Amino acid sequence: MQVFFQNLVGGLQMGSIYALIALGYTMVYGIVKLINFAHGDIMMVGGYAVYWFTTTALYEQMAVVNPALAIVLSVVFSIVFCMLLGVLMDKIAYTPLRNAPRISALITAIGISMALQISAQLIFGSSQLPFPQVIPKIKLEALTIGRKPMFLQEVLTFVISIALMILLQLFVKKTRAGKAMRAVSEDHAAARLMGINVNNTITMTFAIGCALAAVGAVFYAQKVIYIKPLLGSMPGLKAFVAAVLGGIGIIPGAVLGGFIIGIAETFMKYYASDYVDALVFGILILVLLFKPSGLLGKNTREKV
Amino acid sequence: MLNVSNLNVFYDAIHALKDVSFRVEQGEIVTLIGANGAGKTSTLHTISGLIRAKAGEIHFMDQPIHGMEAHKIMQMGLVQVPEGRRIFSQMTVLENLDMGAYARKDRANLPEEMDRVFQSFPRLKERRKQLAGTLSGGEQQMLAMGRAMMSRPKLLMLDEPSMGLSPILVQEIFSIIREVSKQGVTILLVEQNARMALSIADRAYVMETGSIVLEGSAKELLGNEEVKKAYLGS
Protein backbone atom coordinates (compact mmCIF):
# COMPACT_ATOMS: atom_id res chain seq x y z
CA MET A 1 0.00 0.00 0.00
CA GLN A 2 2.80 2.37 0.88
CA VAL A 3 4.51 1.64 -2.41
CA PHE A 4 1.28 2.37 -4.19
CA PHE A 5 0.87 5.75 -2.51
CA GLN A 6 4.49 6.71 -3.09
CA ASN A 7 4.14 5.94 -6.76
CA LEU A 8 0.87 7.78 -6.88
CA VAL A 9 2.43 10.88 -5.35
CA GLY A 10 5.35 10.70 -7.77
CA GLY A 11 2.95 10.08 -10.62
CA LEU A 12 0.88 13.11 -9.76
CA GLN A 13 4.03 15.19 -9.67
CA MET A 14 5.20 13.99 -13.09
CA GLY A 15 1.64 14.20 -14.36
CA SER A 16 1.41 17.86 -13.36
CA ILE A 17 4.56 18.59 -15.32
CA TYR A 18 3.38 16.71 -18.40
CA ALA A 19 -0.01 18.39 -18.17
CA LEU A 20 1.57 21.87 -18.07
CA ILE A 21 3.60 21.12 -21.17
CA ALA A 22 0.78 19.28 -22.93
CA LEU A 23 -1.43 22.35 -22.54
CA GLY A 24 0.93 24.30 -24.78
CA TYR A 25 0.79 21.63 -27.47
CA THR A 26 -2.94 21.33 -27.35
CA MET A 27 -3.75 25.05 -27.28
CA VAL A 28 -1.52 25.77 -30.25
CA TYR A 29 -2.94 22.79 -32.12
CA GLY A 30 -6.46 23.91 -31.30
CA ILE A 31 -5.95 27.32 -32.78
CA VAL A 32 -3.61 26.79 -35.77
CA LYS A 33 -3.70 23.00 -36.25
CA LEU A 34 0.05 22.88 -35.80
CA ILE A 35 2.00 20.41 -33.68
CA ASN A 36 4.65 22.76 -32.40
CA PHE A 37 7.53 20.33 -32.03
CA ALA A 38 9.68 23.15 -30.68
CA HIS A 39 7.49 23.28 -27.57
CA GLY A 40 9.63 20.87 -25.56
CA ASP A 41 12.67 22.99 -26.37
CA ILE A 42 10.93 26.12 -25.15
CA MET A 43 10.68 24.25 -21.88
CA MET A 44 14.44 23.55 -22.02
CA VAL A 45 15.05 27.26 -22.58
CA GLY A 46 12.90 27.94 -19.50
CA GLY A 47 15.26 25.77 -17.45
CA TYR A 48 18.33 27.56 -18.77
CA ALA A 49 16.71 30.95 -18.19
CA VAL A 50 16.37 30.18 -14.48
CA TYR A 51 19.92 28.89 -14.39
CA TRP A 52 21.29 31.95 -16.20
CA PHE A 53 19.43 34.35 -13.95
CA THR A 54 20.91 32.74 -10.84
CA THR A 55 24.42 33.35 -12.18
CA THR A 56 23.90 37.11 -12.59
CA ALA A 57 25.33 39.65 -10.16
CA LEU A 58 21.85 41.06 -9.61
CA TYR A 59 20.66 37.68 -8.36
CA GLU A 60 23.64 37.25 -6.04
CA GLN A 61 23.03 40.63 -4.46
CA MET A 62 19.35 39.92 -4.03
CA ALA A 63 19.96 36.45 -2.66
CA VAL A 64 21.87 37.99 0.24
CA VAL A 65 18.95 40.21 1.19
CA ASN A 66 16.01 37.96 0.39
CA PRO A 67 16.80 34.53 -1.05
CA ALA A 68 13.18 33.51 -1.49
CA LEU A 69 12.33 36.62 -3.49
CA ALA A 70 15.46 36.17 -5.59
CA ILE A 71 14.49 32.65 -6.58
CA VAL A 72 10.90 33.66 -7.33
CA LEU A 73 12.24 36.44 -9.50
CA SER A 74 14.40 33.96 -11.41
CA VAL A 75 11.28 31.92 -12.18
CA VAL A 76 9.35 35.02 -13.24
CA PHE A 77 12.27 35.99 -15.46
CA SER A 78 12.15 32.57 -17.08
CA ILE A 79 8.39 32.78 -17.67
CA VAL A 80 8.66 36.22 -19.27
CA PHE A 81 11.64 35.13 -21.35
CA CYS A 82 9.80 32.08 -22.66
CA MET A 83 6.70 34.12 -23.46
CA LEU A 84 8.78 36.58 -25.47
CA LEU A 85 10.49 33.70 -27.21
CA GLY A 86 7.07 32.24 -28.05
CA VAL A 87 5.89 35.56 -29.47
CA LEU A 88 9.08 35.90 -31.49
CA MET A 89 8.85 32.32 -32.74
CA ASP A 90 5.28 32.85 -33.93
CA LYS A 91 5.90 36.23 -35.52
CA ILE A 92 9.10 35.28 -37.31
CA ALA A 93 8.55 31.65 -38.20
CA TYR A 94 4.84 30.79 -38.15
CA THR A 95 2.92 33.96 -39.07
CA PRO A 96 4.39 34.04 -42.60
CA LEU A 97 3.25 30.41 -43.00
CA ARG A 98 -0.35 30.99 -41.88
CA ASN A 99 -1.73 30.17 -45.32
CA ALA A 100 0.97 27.70 -46.30
CA PRO A 101 0.38 23.92 -46.31
CA ARG A 102 0.48 22.52 -42.80
CA ILE A 103 3.53 20.41 -43.53
CA SER A 104 5.60 23.59 -44.06
CA ALA A 105 4.81 24.80 -40.55
CA LEU A 106 5.53 21.34 -39.14
CA ILE A 107 8.96 21.23 -40.76
CA THR A 108 9.59 24.77 -39.52
CA ALA A 109 8.75 23.59 -36.01
CA ILE A 110 11.39 20.87 -36.24
CA GLY A 111 13.83 23.49 -37.51
CA ILE A 112 13.12 25.79 -34.57
CA SER A 113 13.51 22.85 -32.21
CA MET A 114 16.99 22.14 -33.56
CA ALA A 115 17.92 25.82 -33.57
CA LEU A 116 17.02 26.14 -29.89
CA GLN A 117 18.91 22.99 -28.91
CA ILE A 118 22.01 24.05 -30.80
CA SER A 119 21.83 27.60 -29.43
CA ALA A 120 21.73 26.23 -25.90
CA GLN A 121 24.74 24.04 -26.71
CA LEU A 122 26.70 26.99 -28.11
CA ILE A 123 25.93 29.26 -25.17
CA PHE A 124 26.05 26.85 -22.23
CA GLY A 125 27.94 23.85 -23.62
CA SER A 126 26.57 20.38 -24.18
CA SER A 127 27.22 18.94 -20.73
CA GLN A 128 24.77 18.86 -17.87
CA LEU A 129 24.64 21.85 -15.55
CA PRO A 130 23.33 21.70 -11.98
CA PHE A 131 19.89 23.22 -11.61
CA PRO A 132 19.59 25.63 -8.66
CA GLN A 133 17.47 24.76 -5.65
CA VAL A 134 14.28 26.64 -6.48
CA ILE A 135 12.03 24.79 -4.07
CA PRO A 136 13.72 24.09 -0.71
CA LYS A 137 14.08 20.41 0.13
CA ILE A 138 11.63 20.26 3.00
CA LYS A 139 9.92 17.16 4.30
CA LEU A 140 6.31 17.77 5.22
CA GLU A 141 5.96 15.55 8.28
CA ALA A 142 2.28 16.43 8.53
CA LEU A 143 1.68 14.81 5.14
CA THR A 144 3.03 11.36 5.88
CA ILE A 145 1.80 8.36 3.97
CA GLY A 146 2.86 5.12 5.59
CA ARG A 147 6.36 5.89 6.82
CA LYS A 148 7.38 8.33 4.08
CA PRO A 149 6.53 12.03 4.36
CA MET A 150 5.87 14.02 1.22
CA PHE A 151 8.29 16.63 0.01
CA LEU A 152 7.36 20.28 -0.38
CA GLN A 153 8.47 20.00 -4.00
CA GLU A 154 5.95 17.27 -4.76
CA VAL A 155 3.11 19.16 -3.16
CA LEU A 156 3.98 22.51 -4.72
CA THR A 157 4.31 21.03 -8.19
CA PHE A 158 0.85 19.57 -7.95
CA VAL A 159 -0.85 22.53 -6.26
CA ILE A 160 0.63 25.23 -8.47
CA SER A 161 -0.03 23.23 -11.62
CA ILE A 162 -3.66 22.65 -10.70
CA ALA A 163 -4.05 26.34 -9.82
CA LEU A 164 -2.62 27.34 -13.20
CA MET A 165 -4.92 24.94 -15.01
CA ILE A 166 -7.94 26.37 -13.23
CA LEU A 167 -6.78 29.89 -14.07
CA LEU A 168 -6.33 28.90 -17.70
CA GLN A 169 -9.80 27.41 -17.82
CA LEU A 170 -11.29 30.58 -16.32
CA PHE A 171 -9.33 32.68 -18.78
CA VAL A 172 -10.56 30.70 -21.76
CA LYS A 173 -14.17 30.52 -20.58
CA LYS A 174 -14.73 33.94 -19.05
CA THR A 175 -12.49 36.61 -20.49
CA ARG A 176 -12.94 38.48 -23.73
CA ALA A 177 -9.50 37.42 -24.98
CA GLY A 178 -10.13 33.80 -24.00
CA LYS A 179 -13.45 33.71 -25.85
CA ALA A 180 -11.73 35.25 -28.86
CA MET A 181 -9.22 32.41 -28.68
CA ARG A 182 -12.01 29.85 -28.81
CA ALA A 183 -13.68 31.72 -31.64
CA VAL A 184 -10.46 31.74 -33.66
CA SER A 185 -9.89 28.05 -33.03
CA GLU A 186 -13.35 27.30 -34.42
CA ASP A 187 -13.32 29.48 -37.51
CA HIS A 188 -10.56 31.91 -38.51
CA ALA A 189 -12.59 33.72 -41.17
CA ALA A 190 -15.67 34.15 -38.99
CA ALA A 191 -13.46 35.43 -36.17
CA ARG A 192 -11.97 38.04 -38.49
CA LEU A 193 -15.49 39.11 -39.44
CA MET A 194 -16.10 39.73 -35.72
CA GLY A 195 -13.25 42.22 -35.70
CA ILE A 196 -10.87 39.84 -33.96
CA ASN A 197 -7.20 40.21 -34.85
CA VAL A 198 -6.59 36.55 -35.60
CA ASN A 199 -2.80 36.78 -35.88
CA ASN A 200 -2.43 38.47 -32.52
CA THR A 201 -4.81 36.01 -30.90
CA ILE A 202 -2.69 33.14 -32.17
CA THR A 203 0.48 34.82 -30.94
CA MET A 204 -1.12 35.23 -27.52
CA THR A 205 -1.87 31.51 -27.50
CA PHE A 206 1.78 30.73 -28.16
CA ALA A 207 2.78 33.08 -25.35
CA ILE A 208 0.46 31.42 -22.83
CA GLY A 209 1.62 27.95 -23.85
CA CYS A 210 5.25 29.00 -23.47
CA ALA A 211 4.62 30.51 -20.03
CA LEU A 212 3.14 27.20 -18.88
CA ALA A 213 6.11 25.36 -20.37
CA ALA A 214 8.47 27.59 -18.38
CA VAL A 215 6.69 26.67 -15.16
CA GLY A 216 6.79 23.02 -16.19
CA ALA A 217 10.52 23.41 -16.84
CA VAL A 218 11.17 24.62 -13.31
CA PHE A 219 9.32 21.69 -11.79
CA TYR A 220 10.93 19.19 -14.12
CA ALA A 221 14.48 20.48 -13.74
CA GLN A 222 13.95 20.62 -9.99
CA LYS A 223 13.00 16.97 -10.00
CA VAL A 224 15.94 15.80 -12.11
CA ILE A 225 18.25 18.54 -10.64
CA TYR A 226 20.18 19.21 -13.82
CA ILE A 227 19.67 20.92 -17.18
CA LYS A 228 21.09 20.05 -20.59
CA PRO A 229 20.37 21.14 -24.16
CA LEU A 230 18.22 18.05 -24.78
CA LEU A 231 16.34 18.52 -21.52
CA GLY A 232 13.08 19.25 -23.32
CA SER A 233 13.02 16.56 -25.96
CA MET A 234 11.86 13.53 -23.95
CA PRO A 235 9.37 15.31 -21.66
CA GLY A 236 8.26 17.30 -24.69
CA LEU A 237 7.51 14.13 -26.65
CA LYS A 238 5.76 12.54 -23.70
CA ALA A 239 3.67 15.64 -23.14
CA PHE A 240 2.76 15.45 -26.81
CA VAL A 241 1.63 11.87 -26.26
CA ALA A 242 -0.38 13.12 -23.29
CA ALA A 243 -2.06 15.77 -25.45
CA VAL A 244 -2.94 13.19 -28.10
CA LEU A 245 -4.17 10.76 -25.46
CA GLY A 246 -6.53 13.32 -23.97
CA GLY A 247 -7.62 14.57 -27.38
CA ILE A 248 -5.43 17.09 -29.13
CA GLY A 249 -6.93 20.57 -29.18
CA ILE A 250 -8.98 19.92 -26.03
CA ILE A 251 -7.70 21.71 -22.94
CA PRO A 252 -9.11 19.38 -20.25
CA GLY A 253 -7.86 16.50 -22.40
CA ALA A 254 -4.27 17.68 -22.05
CA VAL A 255 -4.62 17.70 -18.26
CA LEU A 256 -6.20 14.26 -18.18
CA GLY A 257 -3.63 12.85 -20.60
CA GLY A 258 -0.78 14.43 -18.64
CA PHE A 259 -1.84 12.81 -15.40
CA ILE A 260 -2.43 9.41 -17.00
CA ILE A 261 0.99 9.42 -18.64
CA GLY A 262 2.69 10.70 -15.49
CA ILE A 263 1.12 8.11 -13.22
CA ALA A 264 1.54 5.22 -15.67
CA GLU A 265 5.18 6.14 -16.17
CA THR A 266 5.95 6.37 -12.46
CA PHE A 267 4.42 2.99 -11.69
CA MET A 268 6.24 1.46 -14.63
CA LYS A 269 9.49 2.95 -13.40
CA TYR A 270 9.03 1.15 -10.09
CA TYR A 271 8.23 -2.25 -11.54
CA ALA A 272 10.17 -2.29 -14.84
CA SER A 273 12.17 0.83 -15.33
CA ASP A 274 13.60 -0.27 -18.68
CA TYR A 275 10.20 -0.18 -20.29
CA VAL A 276 9.05 3.31 -19.27
CA ASP A 277 9.52 4.92 -22.67
CA ALA A 278 8.15 1.86 -24.44
CA LEU A 279 5.03 2.12 -22.29
CA VAL A 280 4.45 5.79 -23.08
CA PHE A 281 4.92 5.42 -26.80
CA GLY A 282 2.99 2.16 -26.72
CA ILE A 283 0.09 4.19 -25.34
CA LEU A 284 0.48 6.58 -28.27
CA ILE A 285 0.29 3.70 -30.73
CA LEU A 286 -2.79 2.29 -29.02
CA VAL A 287 -4.53 5.67 -29.01
CA LEU A 288 -3.77 6.23 -32.67
CA LEU A 289 -5.05 2.74 -33.49
CA PHE A 290 -8.23 2.70 -31.46
CA LYS A 291 -9.25 6.26 -30.61
CA PRO A 292 -7.24 8.75 -32.66
CA SER A 293 -9.43 11.62 -31.48
CA GLY A 294 -8.30 10.96 -27.91
CA LEU A 295 -10.17 10.14 -24.71
CA LEU A 296 -12.21 13.36 -24.65
CA GLY A 297 -12.31 13.84 -28.41
CA LYS A 298 -15.33 13.39 -30.60
CA ASN A 299 -14.89 11.18 -33.59
CA THR A 300 -14.67 13.38 -36.62
CA ARG A 301 -13.49 12.39 -40.02
CA GLU A 302 -10.69 14.56 -41.26
CA LYS A 303 -9.45 14.90 -44.78
CA VAL A 304 -5.73 14.36 -45.00
CA MET B 1 -21.53 55.06 -48.45
CA LEU B 2 -19.91 52.02 -50.09
CA ASN B 3 -18.24 52.47 -53.43
CA VAL B 4 -16.78 49.53 -55.31
CA SER B 5 -14.98 50.28 -58.54
CA ASN B 6 -13.43 47.98 -61.12
CA LEU B 7 -12.80 45.13 -58.74
CA ASN B 8 -10.80 42.26 -60.20
CA VAL B 9 -10.22 39.08 -58.22
CA PHE B 10 -8.40 35.94 -59.24
CA TYR B 11 -8.28 32.47 -57.70
CA ASP B 12 -5.00 31.31 -59.20
CA ALA B 13 -5.75 31.40 -62.92
CA ILE B 14 -9.52 31.79 -62.55
CA HIS B 15 -10.76 35.31 -63.08
CA ALA B 16 -13.50 35.34 -60.44
CA LEU B 17 -14.50 39.01 -60.48
CA LYS B 18 -14.21 41.09 -63.64
CA ASP B 19 -14.38 44.86 -63.29
CA VAL B 20 -17.13 44.75 -60.72
CA SER B 21 -18.40 48.24 -59.86
CA PHE B 22 -21.38 49.25 -57.76
CA ARG B 23 -22.36 51.54 -54.94
CA VAL B 24 -24.57 51.48 -51.90
CA GLU B 25 -25.99 54.73 -50.53
CA GLN B 26 -26.72 55.49 -46.90
CA GLY B 27 -30.01 53.97 -45.75
CA GLU B 28 -30.58 51.84 -48.83
CA ILE B 29 -31.26 48.16 -49.19
CA VAL B 30 -29.26 47.06 -52.19
CA THR B 31 -29.32 43.51 -53.41
CA LEU B 32 -26.84 41.55 -55.47
CA ILE B 33 -28.60 38.68 -57.20
CA GLY B 34 -27.34 35.98 -59.49
CA ALA B 35 -26.86 32.27 -59.90
CA ASN B 36 -24.53 30.06 -57.92
CA GLY B 37 -20.91 30.83 -58.81
CA ALA B 38 -21.65 34.26 -60.24
CA GLY B 39 -19.20 35.88 -57.83
CA LYS B 40 -21.55 37.30 -55.20
CA THR B 41 -19.80 35.75 -52.20
CA SER B 42 -16.38 36.61 -53.65
CA THR B 43 -17.55 40.21 -53.89
CA LEU B 44 -18.56 40.30 -50.23
CA HIS B 45 -15.38 38.54 -49.12
CA THR B 46 -13.29 41.05 -51.02
CA ILE B 47 -15.14 43.97 -49.46
CA SER B 48 -14.68 42.41 -46.01
CA GLY B 49 -10.97 41.94 -46.61
CA LEU B 50 -11.01 38.14 -46.49
CA ILE B 51 -9.82 38.06 -50.11
CA ARG B 52 -7.42 40.50 -51.74
CA ALA B 53 -8.34 42.08 -55.07
CA LYS B 54 -5.73 42.14 -57.79
CA ALA B 55 -7.03 45.48 -59.01
CA GLY B 56 -9.80 47.89 -58.17
CA GLU B 57 -10.80 50.11 -55.30
CA ILE B 58 -13.26 49.92 -52.44
CA HIS B 59 -14.25 53.01 -50.49
CA PHE B 60 -16.35 52.94 -47.35
CA MET B 61 -17.54 56.28 -45.99
CA ASP B 62 -15.03 57.98 -48.30
CA GLN B 63 -12.09 55.98 -47.00
CA PRO B 64 -10.17 53.45 -49.09
CA ILE B 65 -10.51 50.04 -47.44
CA HIS B 66 -8.99 47.76 -50.09
CA GLY B 67 -5.76 46.54 -48.56
CA MET B 68 -7.04 46.94 -45.01
CA GLU B 69 -7.12 43.91 -42.74
CA ALA B 70 -10.48 42.22 -42.24
CA HIS B 71 -10.78 42.98 -38.54
CA LYS B 72 -10.09 46.68 -39.15
CA ILE B 73 -12.71 46.89 -41.88
CA MET B 74 -15.25 45.31 -39.55
CA GLN B 75 -14.33 47.77 -36.83
CA MET B 76 -15.28 50.63 -39.18
CA GLY B 77 -18.85 49.34 -39.12
CA LEU B 78 -18.84 47.34 -42.35
CA VAL B 79 -20.05 44.00 -41.06
CA GLN B 80 -20.77 40.74 -42.85
CA VAL B 81 -23.11 37.91 -41.95
CA PRO B 82 -21.39 35.19 -43.93
CA GLU B 83 -22.94 32.48 -46.03
CA GLY B 84 -23.77 29.36 -44.04
CA ARG B 85 -24.05 31.46 -40.81
CA ARG B 86 -20.56 30.52 -39.55
CA ILE B 87 -21.66 30.76 -35.95
CA PHE B 88 -19.27 29.42 -33.30
CA SER B 89 -20.96 26.09 -32.68
CA GLN B 90 -18.93 25.14 -29.59
CA MET B 91 -19.83 28.39 -27.86
CA THR B 92 -23.12 29.32 -26.26
CA VAL B 93 -25.61 31.70 -27.83
CA LEU B 94 -24.60 34.37 -25.31
CA GLU B 95 -20.92 33.89 -26.07
CA ASN B 96 -21.60 34.17 -29.79
CA LEU B 97 -23.38 37.47 -29.20
CA ASP B 98 -20.43 38.58 -27.06
CA MET B 99 -18.13 37.85 -29.96
CA GLY B 100 -20.26 40.07 -32.17
CA ALA B 101 -19.54 42.91 -29.78
CA TYR B 102 -15.87 41.97 -29.47
CA ALA B 103 -14.59 45.11 -31.17
CA ARG B 104 -16.83 47.56 -29.35
CA LYS B 105 -15.15 49.99 -27.02
CA ASP B 106 -18.31 51.14 -25.23
CA ARG B 107 -18.68 47.97 -23.24
CA ALA B 108 -21.08 49.55 -20.75
CA ASN B 109 -23.76 49.68 -23.46
CA LEU B 110 -23.59 46.00 -24.27
CA PRO B 111 -26.35 44.72 -21.95
CA GLU B 112 -28.70 47.22 -23.53
CA GLU B 113 -27.63 46.13 -27.01
CA MET B 114 -28.19 42.51 -26.04
CA ASP B 115 -31.72 43.35 -24.88
CA ARG B 116 -32.39 44.96 -28.23
CA VAL B 117 -31.16 41.87 -30.07
CA PHE B 118 -33.30 39.66 -27.84
CA GLN B 119 -36.30 41.84 -28.68
CA SER B 120 -35.75 41.24 -32.38
CA PHE B 121 -34.99 37.56 -31.82
CA PRO B 122 -36.94 36.32 -28.78
CA ARG B 123 -36.02 32.73 -29.63
CA LEU B 124 -32.38 33.49 -28.96
CA LYS B 125 -33.22 34.66 -25.47
CA GLU B 126 -34.87 31.34 -24.67
CA ARG B 127 -31.81 29.52 -25.87
CA ARG B 128 -29.09 31.84 -24.65
CA LYS B 129 -27.30 29.22 -22.51
CA GLN B 130 -27.39 26.57 -25.22
CA LEU B 131 -24.43 25.70 -27.43
CA ALA B 132 -24.95 27.42 -30.75
CA GLY B 133 -24.33 24.17 -32.63
CA THR B 134 -27.53 22.71 -31.16
CA LEU B 135 -29.77 25.39 -32.68
CA SER B 136 -31.96 24.78 -35.72
CA GLY B 137 -31.02 26.31 -39.06
CA GLY B 138 -33.41 29.21 -38.68
CA GLU B 139 -32.21 29.93 -35.15
CA GLN B 140 -28.62 29.81 -36.33
CA GLN B 141 -29.40 32.39 -39.01
CA MET B 142 -31.02 34.57 -36.37
CA LEU B 143 -27.97 34.15 -34.16
CA ALA B 144 -25.66 35.09 -37.02
CA MET B 145 -27.70 38.23 -37.61
CA GLY B 146 -28.04 39.04 -33.93
CA ARG B 147 -24.30 38.57 -33.52
CA ALA B 148 -23.66 41.05 -36.31
CA MET B 149 -26.16 43.50 -34.80
CA MET B 150 -24.23 43.41 -31.51
CA SER B 151 -21.45 45.30 -33.24
CA ARG B 152 -23.81 48.13 -34.22
CA PRO B 153 -23.01 48.00 -37.91
CA LYS B 154 -23.31 50.97 -40.20
CA LEU B 155 -23.55 48.75 -43.25
CA LEU B 156 -24.64 45.15 -42.92
CA MET B 157 -23.79 42.69 -45.67
CA LEU B 158 -25.92 39.55 -45.65
CA ASP B 159 -24.84 36.55 -47.68
CA GLU B 160 -27.71 34.20 -48.56
CA PRO B 161 -29.68 34.63 -45.34
CA SER B 162 -32.52 32.51 -46.76
CA MET B 163 -30.36 29.52 -47.61
CA GLY B 164 -31.77 26.22 -46.42
CA LEU B 165 -34.71 27.77 -44.59
CA SER B 166 -38.41 26.96 -44.88
CA PRO B 167 -40.62 29.54 -46.64
CA ILE B 168 -42.10 30.69 -43.34
CA LEU B 169 -38.66 31.26 -41.84
CA VAL B 170 -37.55 33.06 -44.99
CA GLN B 171 -40.49 35.45 -44.53
CA GLU B 172 -39.48 35.97 -40.92
CA ILE B 173 -35.83 36.63 -41.74
CA PHE B 174 -36.76 39.10 -44.47
CA SER B 175 -39.13 41.01 -42.22
CA ILE B 176 -36.29 41.26 -39.71
CA ILE B 177 -33.99 42.59 -42.44
CA ARG B 178 -36.58 45.24 -43.23
CA GLU B 179 -36.79 46.12 -39.54
CA VAL B 180 -33.01 46.40 -39.24
CA SER B 181 -33.04 48.70 -42.25
CA LYS B 182 -35.68 50.88 -40.59
CA GLN B 183 -33.37 51.23 -37.59
CA GLY B 184 -31.01 53.07 -39.94
CA VAL B 185 -28.65 50.29 -40.94
CA THR B 186 -27.69 50.28 -44.62
CA ILE B 187 -27.98 46.84 -46.15
CA LEU B 188 -26.23 44.98 -48.93
CA LEU B 189 -28.08 41.73 -49.50
CA VAL B 190 -26.73 38.85 -51.55
CA GLU B 191 -29.40 36.36 -52.54
CA GLN B 192 -30.23 33.52 -54.87
CA ASN B 193 -33.87 33.97 -53.92
CA ALA B 194 -34.22 36.89 -56.31
CA ARG B 195 -37.94 37.39 -55.86
CA MET B 196 -37.69 37.84 -52.10
CA ALA B 197 -34.61 40.01 -52.39
CA LEU B 198 -36.15 42.30 -55.01
CA SER B 199 -39.33 42.60 -52.96
CA ILE B 200 -37.54 44.37 -50.11
CA ALA B 201 -34.67 46.10 -51.95
CA ASP B 202 -34.48 49.65 -53.24
CA ARG B 203 -31.96 48.89 -55.95
CA ALA B 204 -30.42 45.76 -57.39
CA TYR B 205 -27.47 44.50 -59.38
CA VAL B 206 -27.48 41.26 -61.33
CA MET B 207 -24.25 39.26 -61.48
CA GLU B 208 -23.30 36.66 -64.04
CA THR B 209 -19.98 34.81 -64.24
CA GLY B 210 -18.04 37.43 -62.34
CA SER B 211 -19.49 40.56 -63.88
CA ILE B 212 -22.38 42.87 -63.18
CA VAL B 213 -24.66 42.56 -66.19
CA LEU B 214 -27.68 44.57 -65.13
CA GLU B 215 -28.61 47.20 -62.62
CA GLY B 216 -31.64 49.25 -61.75
CA SER B 217 -34.30 49.89 -59.19
CA ALA B 218 -35.75 46.73 -57.67
CA LYS B 219 -39.13 47.54 -59.26
CA GLU B 220 -37.60 47.85 -62.72
CA LEU B 221 -35.81 44.55 -62.40
CA LEU B 222 -38.91 42.77 -61.12
CA GLY B 223 -40.57 43.82 -64.37
CA ASN B 224 -37.58 43.09 -66.60
CA GLU B 225 -38.27 40.21 -68.99
CA GLU B 226 -34.73 38.77 -68.89
CA VAL B 227 -34.67 38.83 -65.11
CA LYS B 228 -38.08 37.20 -65.00
CA LYS B 229 -36.92 34.41 -67.28
CA ALA B 230 -33.56 33.80 -65.66
CA TYR B 231 -34.14 34.40 -61.97
CA LEU B 232 -37.82 34.59 -61.16
CA GLY B 233 -38.85 31.43 -62.94
CA SER B 234 -41.81 32.88 -64.82
Interface residues (C-beta under 8 A of the other chain):
Chain A: R176 K179 A180 R182 A183 E186 D187 A189 A190 A191 R192 L193 M194 G195 I196 N197 V198
Chain B: S48 G49 L50 E69 A70 H71 M74 Q75 V79 Q80 P82 R86 I87 F88 S89 Q90 M91 E95 D98 M99 G100 Y102 A103 R147 S151
